[in-house]
Amino acid sequence: MVCKVGKDYFGDSYILNFKNNGVSTDFVGQADKAATGAASIIVNDQGENAIVIVAGANLLLDSEDLKAAAHPITGARVLLCQLEVRPATSLEALRMAHSSGVKTVFNPAPAVPDLDPEFYSNSDVFCCNEPEWESSIPRPNQSPLYSQELESRYQKVTDPWRTKTSPAGVRMSSPATWPVGSSVVLRGEAVPEGQEQVMHDIQNSVQMIRYIPLRPHYVQAELLTGVPVVSLEDAGKAGAVLLGRGCHSVIVTLGSEGCVMMSVQDPTPKHIAGQKVTAVDSTGAGDSFVGALAFFMAHHPTLPLEEMARRANHIAAISVKAEGTQASYPFRNDLPQELF
């Protein structure tokens, strides 16, 4: 694990959790200029979620940290990256690994517009999760809950559905109609006031969710390709666009519907059906999928990618049957041994 947490209770807890689960913490840094990243998660009766994230120390991971971790990055079997750290940092890590022959998996979550083209060419597997709903924080004249001080501490997240030249502000959304699956990211540089301020900002942001416009599409794929993904056919179209940008293989996950995958060698979209389960909490299902996929790539490299995705689907489906994120992930001994 190469990451950065704060010098606070949450950071200490994360490091202990890594150690308890056999994860090396040699390259887990603790920053004194930012609090540990934190999130507030809301889950409805159908097990679907809405998340507010304060990135905190995640955004302080930089080139110097990657240089310190160069040996494991360039000598790994598989490198898995995403966007909860700075995009430039993830891209640098992908370049380091890919140029050294390491298999790379990139999950563009949370979704951002204008992704650097090198992300595609440096990703052996480009895996878009199901909905990453992102929007901008409401402006002062639109929400009584908006805090000018909050904006002064945090950069406003990008509204993927407003052009760069559009005036500031977002449409109002009724609390009765906003869908679940939302993710609001506060990209803060630092929280000098301490962890208490982070939690205060999360609470403010949770209240603001009702003022945020959300759209029921698979936003990662749509934001990157311009193809609204609301069907299996759409997922194939989005995947084809991503292959055209240089990806070796593309997987578009579709929640309970499983995923669609395609590759340069076989550009015909293949639907890998998901297991039908009663969802309790879908939080972290995408992470469960890509983590399992990376495991199979590292430990069972001769398996076809389609079979790896099928097994990853199985594990992700089990994870939604329990509450929590990491707490919902099954241990190997609790899984059917035919998966291994």
C-alpha positions in Angstrom: 0.0 0.0 0.0 1.4 3.4 -1.0 -0.8 6.2 0.5 -0.9 9.0 3.0 -2.9 9.5 6.1 -3.0 12.2 8.8 -1.3 12.2 12.2 -4.5 11.7 14.0 -6.8 9.0 15.4 -8.1 7.9 12.0 -4.6 7.7 10.6 -3.3 5.6 13.4 -6.4 3.3 13.1 -5.9 2.8 9.4 -2.2 1.9 9.9 -3.2 -0.6 12.6 -5.9 -2.0 10.4 -3.4 -2.5 7.6 -1.0 -4.3 9.9 -3.7 -6.5 11.3 -4.6 -7.6 7.8 -1.1 -8.3 6.7 -0.7 -5.2 4.5 2.8 -3.7 4.4 2.8 -0.1 5.8 6.4 0.7 4.8 5.1 3.3 2.3 2.1 4.6 4.3 3.0 8.2 5.2 1.5 10.3 8.0 1.1 14.0 7.2 1.0 16.7 9.8 -0.5 19.3 7.4 -3.7 17.5 6.7 -6.2 15.2 8.4 -6.9 11.6 7.3 -9.4 11.4 4.5 -12.8 10.7 5.8 -16.3 9.9 4.4 -19.9 10.0 5.6 -22.0 7.2 4.0 -25.8 7.1 3.8 -27.5 3.8 2.9 -31.2 3.4 2.0 -33.5 0.4 2.5 -32.4 -1.1 -0.9 -28.8 -1.1 0.1 -27.8 1.8 -2.2 -25.6 4.5 -1.0 -24.7 8.2 -1.1 -21.3 9.3 0.0 -19.6 12.6 1.0 -15.8 12.5 1.0 -13.2 14.8 2.5 -10.0 13.8 0.7 -7.6 15.3 3.3 -4.1 13.7 3.4 -4.8 11.6 0.3 -4.1 14.7 -1.8 -0.6 15.1 -0.3 0.7 11.9 -1.8 3.3 13.1 -4.3 6.3 12.3 -6.5 8.7 12.0 -3.6 6.5 9.4 -2.0 6.4 7.4 -5.3 10.2 7.7 -5.6 10.6 6.2 -2.2 8.3 3.3 -3.2 9.8 2.9 -6.6 11.1 -0.7 -5.9 7.8 -2.2 -5.0 5.9 -0.2 -7.7 8.2 -1.4 -10.5 8.6 -4.9 -9.1 5.0 -5.7 -8.4 2.9 -8.2 -10.3 0.0 -5.8 -10.5 -0.5 -2.1 -9.6 -3.9 -0.8 -8.9 -4.6 3.0 -8.9 -7.6 5.3 -8.6 -8.4 9.0 -8.2 -8.8 9.5 -4.5 -5.3 10.8 -4.7 -4.2 13.5 -7.1 -4.6 12.4 -10.7 -1.1 13.4 -11.5 0.2 11.1 -8.7 -1.8 8.1 -9.9 -0.6 8.7 -13.5 3.0 8.9 -12.5 2.6 5.6 -10.6 1.0 4.0 -13.6 3.8 5.2 -15.9 6.4 3.8 -13.5 4.8 0.4 -13.3 3.7 0.1 -17.0 7.2 0.9 -18.3 8.6 -1.8 -16.0 6.3 -4.5 -17.4 4.0 -4.5 -14.4 0.3 -5.2 -15.1 -1.7 -2.1 -14.4 -5.3 -1.7 -13.3 -6.9 1.8 -13.3 -10.2 2.6 -11.7 -11.2 6.2 -12.5 -13.1 6.9 -9.3 -14.2 9.3 -8.2 -15.0 10.3 -11.8 -13.3 13.5 -13.2 -13.6 15.2 -16.5 -10.7 15.8 -18.9 -8.7 12.7 -17.9 -5.1 12.8 -19.1 -4.9 10.7 -22.3 -1.9 8.8 -20.8 -4.2 7.1 -18.3 -5.6 5.1 -21.1 -2.3 4.0 -22.7 -0.8 3.1 -19.3 -3.7 1.0 -18.2 -3.7 -2.7 -19.0 -7.2 -2.9 -17.5 -9.3 0.2 -17.4 -12.2 -0.5 -15.0 -15.1 1.9 -14.7 -17.3 1.3 -11.7 -21.0 1.8 -11.4 -22.4 5.3 -10.5 -19.9 7.8 -9.3 -22.3 10.7 -8.9 -20.4 13.9 -8.6 -21.6 17.5 -8.6 -20.6 20.9 -7.4 -21.2 22.4 -4.0 -24.2 24.8 -4.1 -23.5 28.5 -4.4 -24.4 30.9 -1.5 -27.5 32.2 -3.3 -28.9 28.7 -3.8 -28.6 27.0 -0.4 -28.9 28.4 3.0 -26.6 25.6 4.2 -23.7 26.7 2.0 -20.7 28.0 3.9 -18.4 30.6 2.5 -15.8 29.4 4.9 -16.2 25.9 3.6 -15.4 27.0 0.1 -12.4 29.0 1.3 -10.9 25.8 2.8 -11.8 23.4 0.0 -11.7 23.6 -3.8 -15.1 23.3 -5.3 -15.6 19.9 -7.0 -16.3 20.0 -10.8 -19.8 19.6 -12.0 -19.5 17.2 -14.9 -22.7 18.5 -16.5 -21.8 22.2 -16.6 -19.4 23.4 -19.2 -16.3 25.4 -18.1 -17.9 28.6 -19.5 -21.2 28.2 -17.8 -22.0 30.6 -14.9 -21.4 29.3 -11.4 -24.3 27.6 -9.7 -26.3 24.4 -9.9 -29.9 23.5 -10.3 -31.9 22.7 -7.2 -33.2 19.1 -6.7 -36.1 18.1 -4.5 -35.2 15.9 -1.5 -37.9 13.6 -2.6 -36.4 12.9 -6.0 -32.6 12.9 -5.7 -31.4 9.4 -6.4 -28.9 7.4 -4.4 -25.5 6.6 -5.6 -24.2 10.1 -5.1 -20.6 10.9 -4.3 -19.6 14.5 -3.4 -15.9 15.0 -3.1 -14.3 17.9 -1.2 -10.8 18.2 -2.5 -9.2 19.9 0.5 -5.5 20.7 0.6 -5.3 20.6 4.4 -7.3 21.0 7.5 -5.2 22.9 10.0 -8.0 23.1 12.5 -7.8 19.3 13.0 -10.0 16.3 12.5 -13.0 17.9 14.2 -13.2 20.4 11.4 -13.3 17.6 8.9 -16.2 15.9 10.5 -18.0 19.3 10.8 -17.6 19.8 7.0 -18.8 16.3 6.3 -21.9 17.0 8.4 -22.5 20.3 6.5 -22.1 18.5 3.2 -24.5 15.7 4.1 -27.1 18.3 4.7 -26.3 19.9 1.3 -26.9 16.7 -0.6 -30.6 17.6 -1.1 -29.5 20.7 -3.0 -27.3 18.8 -5.4 -28.5 17.7 -8.9 -27.8 14.1 -9.6 -28.3 12.0 -12.8 -29.1 8.2 -13.0 -26.3 7.1 -15.3 -23.1 5.2 -15.0 -21.2 8.5 -14.8 -17.6 7.4 -14.9 -18.1 5.9 -18.4 -20.4 8.7 -19.5 -18.1 11.5 -18.3 -15.1 10.0 -20.0 -16.7 9.0 -23.3 -19.8 11.1 -23.7 -21.9 7.9 -24.0 -24.8 7.8 -21.5 -24.6 4.2 -20.1 -28.1 3.0 -19.2 -28.0 -0.4 -21.0 -25.6 -3.2 -21.8 -25.4 -1.9 -25.4 -24.4 1.5 -24.1 -21.7 0.0 -21.9 -20.3 -1.7 -25.0 -20.3 1.6 -26.9 -18.5 3.4 -24.1 -16.0 0.5 -23.9 -15.2 0.8 -27.6 -14.4 4.5 -27.1 -12.0 3.7 -24.3 -10.3 1.0 -26.4 -9.9 3.6 -29.1 -8.0 5.8 -26.7 -5.3 3.2 -26.0 -6.6 0.9 -23.3 -5.7 -2.7 -23.6 -8.8 -4.0 -21.9 -11.9 -2.3 -20.6 -14.4 -3.3 -18.0 -17.6 -1.3 -17.3 -19.3 -2.6 -14.1 -23.0 -2.3 -13.9 -23.9 -3.1 -10.3 -26.3 -5.9 -9.9 -26.2 -6.4 -13.7 -22.6 -7.5 -13.6 -20.2 -6.0 -16.1 -19.3 -5.6 -19.7 -15.8 -6.3 -20.9 -13.8 -6.0 -24.1 -10.2 -5.9 -25.2 -8.0 -5.0 -28.2 -7.7 -8.7 -29.0 -11.5 -9.2 -28.8 -13.4 -5.9 -29.2 -16.8 -7.6 -29.1 -18.5 -6.6 -25.9 -19.1 -9.5 -23.5 -21.7 -9.3 -20.7 -20.7 -11.1 -17.6 -23.9 -11.4 -15.5 -24.0 -10.5 -11.9 -25.3 -12.7 -9.1 -28.8 -11.8 -7.9 -28.6 -11.1 -4.2 -30.5 -9.1 -1.6 -28.3 -6.0 -1.1 -27.9 -4.7 2.4 -25.2 -2.1 1.6 -23.6 -1.5 -1.8 -20.9 0.7 -0.4 -17.5 -0.4 -1.5 -18.8 -3.0 -4.0 -16.8 -1.4 -6.8 -13.6 -1.5 -4.7 -14.4 -5.1 -3.9 -14.6 -5.9 -7.6 -11.4 -4.2 -8.6 -9.5 -5.5 -5.6 -10.6 -9.1 -6.4 -9.7 -8.6 -10.1 -6.2 -7.4 -9.2 -5.8 -10.5 -6.9 -6.7 -12.8 -9.7 -4.4 -11.0 -12.1 -1.5 -11.3 -9.6 -2.1 -14.9 -8.4 -3.8 -16.5 -11.3 -2.4 -14.7 -14.4 -3.1 -17.6 -16.8 -6.9 -17.2 -16.3 -8.7 -15.4 -19.1 -9.7 -11.9 -18.1 -13.3 -12.8 -18.6 -13.1 -15.5 -16.0 -11.3 -13.2 -13.6 -14.1 -10.7 -14.0 -16.7 -13.4 -13.3 -15.0 -14.4 -10.1 -14.6 -10.7 -9.1 -18.3 -10.3 -9.7 -19.0 -13.2 -7.4 -16.9 -11.6 -4.6 -18.4 -8.2 -5.1 -21.9 -9.6 -4.9 -21.1 -11.2 -1.5 -19.8 -7.9 -0.2 -23.2 -6.1 -0.7 -24.9 -8.6 1.6 -23.3 -7.1 4.7 -23.0 -3.6 6.1 -19.9 -1.5 5.8 -17.1 -1.2 3.3 -14.0 -3.2 4.4 -16.1 -4.9 7.0 -18.3 -6.4 4.3 -15.5 -7.9 2.3 -15.3 -11.7 2.8 -12.1 -13.5 3.8 -10.8 -16.2 1.5 -11.8 -19.0 3.9 -15.4 -17.8 3.7 -15.5 -18.0 -0.1 -16.1 -21.1 -2.3 -12.7 -22.6 -2.8 -13.4 -23.2 -6.5 -12.8 -19.5 -7.0 -9.2 -20.1 -6.2 
